[in-house]
Amino acid sequence: MTQLPPGYPVLAEADVVLRDGSVCRLRPIKPSDADGIRRFHAGQSDESIYLRFFAPMRELSDRDIKRFTEVDYHDRMALVATIGEDIIGIGRFDRVSEHSAEVAFNISDHYHGKGIGSVLLEHLAAIAQSHEIAEFEAEVLPHNRKMLNVFSEAGYQVSRRLEDGVVTLHFAIEPTAESLSVRFAREHRAESQSVRAILHPESVAVIGASRRERAIGHQVLKQIVDGGFTGRIHAVNPDADEILGVPAVASIGEVEGGVDLAVIAVPAEAVTQVVVECAAAGVRTLLIISSGFAEVDEEGGRRQQEVLRLARMHGMRVVGPNSFGLINNDPAVSLNATLTPVIPKPGFLGLFSQSGALAIANLDSAARRNLGISVFASAGNRVDVSGNDLMQYWVEDERTHAVGLYLESMGNPRKFSRVARHLASNKPVIVVKPAAATYGAPPGHRVRKAKVKPHAFTAMLEQAGVIHCENVHQMFDVAQLLVHQPLPAGRRVAIVGNSSQLAALCADNATERGLEVVHGPVAVATEATAQEFQAAVDAAFSDEQVDSVIVCFIPPVGALDQEVVDALRHAASRSDKPCVATLLGLRGVDEGGDAAFLHETGEVADDAPRQAVPLYAMPEEAIRALAAATDYAQWRDKDKGETVVRDGIDRWAARALLDRVLEEDPEGRALTTDEAHELLAAYGIDVWPRYEVATADEAVARAEEVGYPVVVKSLSPLVRGQAMLEGIRVDLHDELAVRSAFEALDRRLAPMDANYFVVQRMAGPGVSTVLSTLEDPLFGPVVSFSLAGAPTQLLDDIAYRIPPLTDVDARELVEEIKLAPLLMGHDGAAPVDRAALEDVLGRLSIMSDDFLELSSVELNPVIAHPSGVTVLGADVMIAPAARRIDPGARSLS
């Protein structure tokens, strides 16, 4: 391996999806790039060279090459964008003053229009900020429209000045709401396009296609052929001329017209070479069905990483390995690249699964329920394409109305939260993640181990508006309602049945799940006719106070009367209110309504009813699904708030402190009391001073200094929050009280080495709370809030959110805990100043988002009282920065 130059920032390396869906590699420049820079420059047109250097520099001198390729990675920084061995773009900045740098770009003529300049600008800005650079400036010729657009369309506030025929630009590089919006929109378009290239290929090649019927390559080719794929199909097998009527070629390089999607079904040890051949043939995307990778052993893991490296190096995206395959039911595509001939009919549910075995179960369950799907994808070992990528695609896919994801593991929860919130704002997102997978991932999945409690994952889903289900059965219960029914307008429900006991059971169940029964429960006679039943159902739908209708009908004898089904279907089809029904243990989507709802092609019929009725075997299943749909509808309608911003923040002061400490202690450490106070003060958080004391005399002296009343307390973790082992004396008003308190605590705690004491001014009465952040290896920064004390810990009554927070997130953090009534005036007490609490939470969240070095921050206790908050204690642990899986610029994890 080539030795890296001194100071080379490995964390600045990234793989990025470009505008057309291909992938390029970004990395810091190295002296060894000299020949690559010469080749890049030689391939540029005279016009491009003039626009970059303001002179016709047809050749670069050795001095120029040395200046370009040798940088210090701090004041002078350069990134190169590469595909394969070729440099396709260069971006650099050179510091010109303490907080300003000049930035410049040079993009290959052959790669214009792919957004490379925008990506380089994002990454250079993120790096420059970490080096205390606040502003970029650039000089551009007036007719260099493309480069001017790179700056003007990035979302920054750019000032321009034309002087001596050159446009000089200046702009602050701190992220703004607009620049973040631009970045996320570009990321969405690029990743959506990359998935579209996978799901809408014009040509598919099966590498490893076999004449043996039991072979995987034969099976997947058969499903593609039998499924009626509308594009070109190619078989790759050196020992055959034709397979299943498809002409075969010896290698992927022999396919005429190019290949969009290569389905790889060869032994694992041959896959690496196949990927190399696909890259040489210009294949855009790979679906690797083959197993035998990281799910097997360490050697398989190394093979899997090499496959990813080669694919990323050559700009390809990968589904798998060990994938069950892909389905696109769009009639314009009709792609079934899986191992099963039995797939659900065309419909409106997008499905994502990681496990192959569960993929089969998911498809079978959807088909049995008469629930059509739009797209299905199995990620297998999820080496590249993940559920996040599919969600990016589904945001704008008109054929997908709701999304279901079965997640055995999650590689990038921080990005998942952001992308899922975007998707859930318009389409329901239903997630199944087994509880057993919270701390462990299936073999083959690249996952960092989380430090936060499992409850943080659930909180993250709620924050993103995701519907969390316990199993696949529940996911389809919810999906068949959300796909075929309108969203509930509120929580008010009507209940209609033909059994008073069953109707009462439904009412109790609905109330337990937070629904409000405002109509009924109505129970028609067991022997009621279909007309009488329809009248009762019509009345429920017609009631203006009702938002949703729950129907439970059990026939007194024998089979269900078809007239009853028709009556329900007729009533539901004429209403814009959702309906769930339990009819004789049936489950799925009403066949009659659905047959009218969809043509065989999946197109909506002109005379279709507005919805088909979802059926459930038991009322509890129907009500659980309706409650989930109602919760989602209310999340979608609620005010999500604005991203938290705060005045009085000095990031550079905080940056200087962290750099100073890490220079002294490169492995990181706990900040001293003074350092912690200095750091928090830079973010507008004032911590009351506390003074360490070793003797009663020192305690008295400090008490006299800070002014009475004071507290004496132990900071030993053995006694903090322990009701049975008291470590504090409060409301001490004179010297005698202080001395007596110190001596009593010392006698009690010295035998346990817990006699580590401080003196602090006594805060006013209030509620003791704990505000903290944790830099989690998997989630990134996580903010939590709770009340202080052992009961909170024992009951796990802690609320979590993932930054960046909105003002609504901060408010919900405080309101979500079970003990929140103590903050709101419980039992006659005055309510605390929640706005002050939310302000500190907001500042803490911004700080944790700004600095990866903040391993943990705990403000404990924070006394909340009616006129504000008092921060009495702060513990801060810092560590060297590790790369976040969702960094401050676009990057594939």
Buried (B, 14 or more C-beta within 10 A) or exposed (E): EEEEBEEBBEBBBBBBBBBBBBBBBBBBBBEEBBEBBBEBBEBBEEEBBBBBBEEEBEEBEEEBBEEBBBBEBBEBBBBBBBBBEBBBBBBBBEBBEEBBBBBBBBBBEEBEEBBBBBBBBBBBBBBBBBBBBBBBBBBBBEEBEBBBEBBBEBBBEBEBEEEEEEBBBBBBBEBBEEBBEBBBEBBBBBBBBBBBBBBBBBBBBBBBBBBEEEBBBBBBBBBBBEBEBBBBBBBBBEEBEEBBEBEBBEBBBEBEEEBBBBBBBBEBEEBBEBBBBBBEBBBBBBBBBBBBBBBBEEEBBEBBBBBBBBBBBBBBBBBBBBBBBBBBBBBEBBBBBBBBEEBBBBBBBBBBBBBBEBBBEBBBBBBEBBBBBBBBBBBBBBBBBBBBBBBBBBBEBEBBBBBBBBBBBBBBBBBBBBBBBBBBBEBBBBBBBBEEBBEEBBBBBBBBEBBBBEBBBBBBBBBBBBBBBEEBEBBBBBBBBBBBBBBBBBBBBBBBBBBBEBBBBBBEBBEEBEBEBBBBBBBBEEEBBBEBBBBBBBBBBBBEEBBBBBBBBBBEEEEBBEEBBBBBBBBBBEBEBBBBBBBBEBBBBBEBBBBBBBBEEBEEEEEBBEBBBBBBBBBBBBBBBBBBBBBBBBBBEEEBBEBBEBEEBEBEBBBBBBEEBBEEEEEBBBBEBEBBBBBBBBBBBEBBBBBEBEEBEBBBBBBBEBEBBBBBBBBBEEBBBBEEBBBEBEEBEBBEBBBBBBBEBBEBBEEEEBBBBBBBBBBEEBBBBBBBBBBBBBBBBBBBBBBBBEBBEEEEBBBBBBBBBBBBBBBBBBBBBBBBEBBBEEEEBEBBBBEBBBBBBBBBBBBBBBBBBBBBBBBBBBBBBBEBBBBBBBBBBBBEBEBBBBBBBBBBB
